[in-house]
Amino acid sequence: MIRTTVLALATLTLFCGGAHAADTTPEFVGTDAPMASNAIYFVMTDRFVNGDPSNDQRHQGGAHPTFDIPVAGAPKGESANIGYLGGDFRGVLDNAAYIRGMGFGAVWITPIVDNPDEAFTGGDPVSWGSKFTDRGKTGFHGYWGVNFYQLDEHLPSKNLDFRQFTTAMRAQGLKTVLDIVANHGSPAFSMPQAQPMFGQIYDREGKLVADQQNLPPYKLDPVRNPLHRFYHAYDDLVQLSNNDDRNPAVLDYFAGAYNQWADQGADAFRIDTISHMSTTFWKQFAARIRAKHPGFFMFGEAFDYSPDNIGQYTWPENGGISVLDFPLRGRIADVFEHPGSDYAQLLDRLYLTNGPYQNPYELVTFYDNHDMARLAASDNGFIDANNWLFTARGIPAIYYGSETGFERGKAEHQGNRNYYGQQRIDAAAKSPIYRQLKRIAQLREKTPALQRGLMLPLHFAGNQAAFYRVYQKGDAHQIALVLLNKGDAAASFDVGDYLQAGRWTSAFGDKAVDVGTGGKLHATVAAHDVQVYLLDAPATRADLIAELTRLTRERGHPPH
């Protein structure tokens, strides 16, 4: 037996007991998807750091300028902005060590494709706190694509195009998750006068292939006008063009565009508005991508808190695309925004057995993002939420600035997407949220059971939660016991259920605990803290093996 331990952070133990032993040891795996090893840091690229002012395009837009457009009606001392603010590839790359140092293994960036060069003049005017309003807004966010084969000019720098960016990020130990859109393009109608690029789509060669011509969808004529055939003749999201997922040309266009970006180094896709296109489309799209890039990981945004509605995208017959875990996110906000809440509220959104998802361990878990109000929690609430997110099942994703509680509770047009900047990054270590996030994220980074292991809940009540994570495959074995306390006082834990005898090592350097057969592990967890004990050994206790076997057998969506 060869045992490998890294002081406070125990890694997998390797058991080399011969082929026969490996063959008879059962496998207990939540997921072996490579992406599951990487916590994700989500940046809205334009709002992170301006690393290269030369690409700001500050005078773009003419009569409808695009740079630095404050939202009207902001209360004193607050602000929001709907113009470009200069963030770019260089700003992300220059801070790769900052992101990697927190314990993240991947960076999710907003769409990189070319967007219109003016502010939009149609729709309803943006005002403080308004929703579904776009008049006066620009494509700083990247979601208003007009040429999905072309890189937007605000992002690259000299010797730093997308391929060079992904290569440089990989050299820093970070994968690139690319945000992609196929459901819609740019705002396409309601302008007082038609504006260049809006409602148009261009191909790889720069040829115009679709144009809504500033017409409301019901006036489109796809039978007679070939430039209308890319679109549905009905509206979907505000004034955005509504791409026709039944048209083979639409599939060809987007599969070609996003295979191009995968060829240039994207490691995974986050798919915007996945529920606005059919599962038939996504199955074909996923097949096209994975034909060139086998095993390519994708997760979709179906902004829906019903697991019955979003689970279907994860099924193999619908493309096998994971999703952002909105149902669990709702409960996370309920629990960690409200002191005195009950950990038990999280249990029925885990769906560890016979649930709606093909594999719950591959869901991307989160507590906020750019399309909703940021988490409205205290510092302790953020710390508790991160301790949960980085130890429970799923792949955690953290929105930029959450490591310091940036603009907490703020929605779009209220500061949610504000510029973060180098100054805040340089001062992040002063935040207790940052320090505790780094601690737990680095632990997950070095603990395979927390990344890929099965999850076995033990106790969820009040301010306390306890559960196992178990990874066992071939010669690799690790059992993690996670103890969470979100209360204002230290909490005592006495764990005996399924507890295997052996020496349990504290992941954070506390004294190891020796547990005899039938014994208990006694531990005290400080207020708003977490403790993780690791046993580097295969599962041998009979009732533990039985439960892990059941979790394995019933892990996915039941046959239907």
WOMOQUI-V672992 format. One record per backbone hydrogen bond with DSSP energy under -1.0 kcal/mol. CO is the residue of the C=O (numbers start at 1). NH is the residue of the N-H. E is the energy in kcal/mol with one decimal. If there is no record, write none. Layout:
BEGIN
CO:NH:E
CO:NH:E
END
This chain:
BEGIN
2:14:-1.1
6:9:-3.1
13:477:-1.2
14:2:-1.6
18:22:-1.8
19:23:-2.2
20:24:-1.3
28:472:-2.3
33:36:-1.9
34:37:-1.6
35:38:-2.1
39:105:-2.0
39:106:-1.4
40:398:-2.6
41:108:-2.2
42:400:-2.8
44:47:-2.3
45:48:-1.4
46:87:-2.2
47:420:-2.9
48:421:-3.1
49:51:-1.2
49:88:-1.6
52:55:-1.8
53:56:-1.6
57:60:-1.7
60:66:-1.5
61:64:-2.7
64:119:-1.8
66:84:-3.0
69:82:-2.8
72:128:-1.6
75:78:-2.2
80:71:-2.3
82:138:-1.8
84:68:-2.4
88:92:-1.6
89:93:-3.1
90:94:-2.8
92:95:-1.1
93:96:-1.8
95:99:-2.1
96:100:-3.2
97:101:-2.5
99:104:-1.4
100:103:-1.4
105:175:-2.5
106:41:-2.4
107:177:-2.8
108:43:-2.9
109:179:-1.9
112:152:-3.0
114:146:-2.6
114:147:-1.1
120:136:-3.4
124:135:-2.6
127:130:-2.5
134:137:-2.3
135:126:-1.7
137:120:-2.8
139:142:-1.6
146:202:-2.8
147:114:-1.4
147:150:-1.1
150:114:-1.8
152:155:-1.6
155:89:-1.8
157:160:-2.2
160:157:-1.2
161:165:-2.4
162:166:-2.7
163:167:-2.0
164:168:-2.3
165:169:-2.6
166:170:-2.4
167:171:-1.8
169:174:-2.4
170:173:-1.7
175:107:-2.7
176:267:-2.7
176:268:-1.2
177:109:-2.5
178:270:-2.2
180:272:-3.1
183:243:-2.0
186:241:-2.0
197:200:-2.1
199:212:-2.2
201:209:-2.9
201:210:-1.4
203:206:-2.1
207:203:-2.4
210:201:-2.2
212:215:-1.8
216:219:-2.4
217:220:-1.9
221:225:-2.9
225:228:-2.0
227:211:-2.3
228:231:-1.6
230:244:-3.0
237:240:-2.5
239:188:-3.4
242:232:-3.4
244:247:-1.6
247:250:-1.3
247:251:-1.3
248:252:-2.6
249:253:-2.3
250:254:-2.3
251:255:-2.7
252:256:-2.0
253:257:-2.3
254:258:-2.6
255:259:-1.8
256:260:-1.6
257:261:-1.5
258:262:-1.9
259:263:-2.6
260:264:-1.2
261:266:-2.0
262:265:-1.6
268:178:-2.8
269:299:-2.2
270:180:-3.0
271:301:-2.9
273:276:-1.7
274:277:-1.3
278:282:-1.9
279:283:-2.5
280:284:-1.7
281:285:-2.7
282:286:-2.9
283:287:-1.9
284:288:-2.0
285:289:-2.2
286:290:-2.8
287:291:-1.5
289:293:-2.0
293:296:-1.8
297:269:-1.9
298:322:-2.0
299:271:-2.8
300:324:-2.6
301:274:-1.3
302:304:-2.5
306:310:-1.7
307:311:-2.2
310:313:-1.1
311:314:-1.7
312:315:-1.0
313:321:-2.4
315:318:-1.9
315:320:-2.3
316:319:-1.6
322:300:-2.8
323:364:-2.0
324:326:-1.9
325:329:-2.1
326:330:-2.2
327:331:-1.1
328:332:-2.5
329:333:-2.3
330:334:-1.8
331:335:-2.4
332:336:-2.9
333:337:-1.7
338:341:-1.6
342:345:-2.1
343:346:-2.2
346:349:-1.6
347:350:-1.7
359:362:-1.7
360:363:-1.1
363:395:-2.8
364:325:-2.8
365:397:-2.5
375:377:-1.2
378:382:-2.3
379:383:-2.4
380:384:-2.8
381:385:-2.5
382:386:-2.6
383:387:-2.3
384:388:-1.9
385:389:-2.9
386:390:-2.2
388:391:-1.5
388:392:-2.5
395:365:-1.5
396:40:-3.1
398:42:-3.0
399:402:-2.4
401:404:-2.0
401:406:-2.4
405:408:-1.4
407:410:-2.1
410:374:-2.2
411:414:-1.7
411:416:-1.9
413:129:-2.2
415:418:-1.8
421:425:-1.7
422:426:-2.8
423:427:-1.1
425:428:-1.2
427:430:-1.9
428:431:-2.3
431:435:-2.1
432:436:-2.3
433:437:-2.5
434:438:-2.8
435:439:-1.6
436:440:-2.2
437:441:-3.0
438:442:-2.2
439:443:-1.2
440:444:-2.2
441:445:-2.2
444:447:-1.3
447:450:-1.2
447:451:-1.2
448:452:-3.0
449:453:-1.5
452:30:-2.8
452:31:-1.5
454:470:-2.0
456:468:-2.5
459:466:-2.4
461:464:-2.3
462:343:-2.4
463:486:-2.5
464:461:-2.4
465:484:-3.1
466:458:-2.7
466:459:-2.0
467:482:-3.3
468:456:-2.5
469:480:-3.2
470:454:-2.8
471:478:-2.2
472:28:-2.8
473:476:-2.6
475:15:-2.2
476:473:-2.4
477:13:-1.3
478:471:-2.6
479:535:-2.8
480:469:-2.3
481:533:-2.4
482:467:-1.9
483:531:-2.4
484:465:-1.8
485:529:-1.5
487:528:-1.2
491:525:-3.0
493:523:-2.4
495:521:-2.6
496:499:-1.7
502:515:-2.8
504:513:-3.0
505:534:-2.9
506:509:-1.4
513:504:-3.3
515:502:-2.3
516:519:-2.4
521:495:-2.5
523:493:-3.2
525:491:-2.7
529:485:-2.3
531:483:-2.8
532:507:-3.2
533:481:-3.0
534:505:-2.8
535:479:-2.0
535:537:-1.6
541:545:-2.5
542:546:-2.3
543:547:-2.0
544:548:-2.6
545:549:-2.5
546:550:-2.0
547:551:-2.5
548:552:-2.1
549:553:-2.6
550:554:-2.4
552:555:-1.0
554:354:-3.4
END
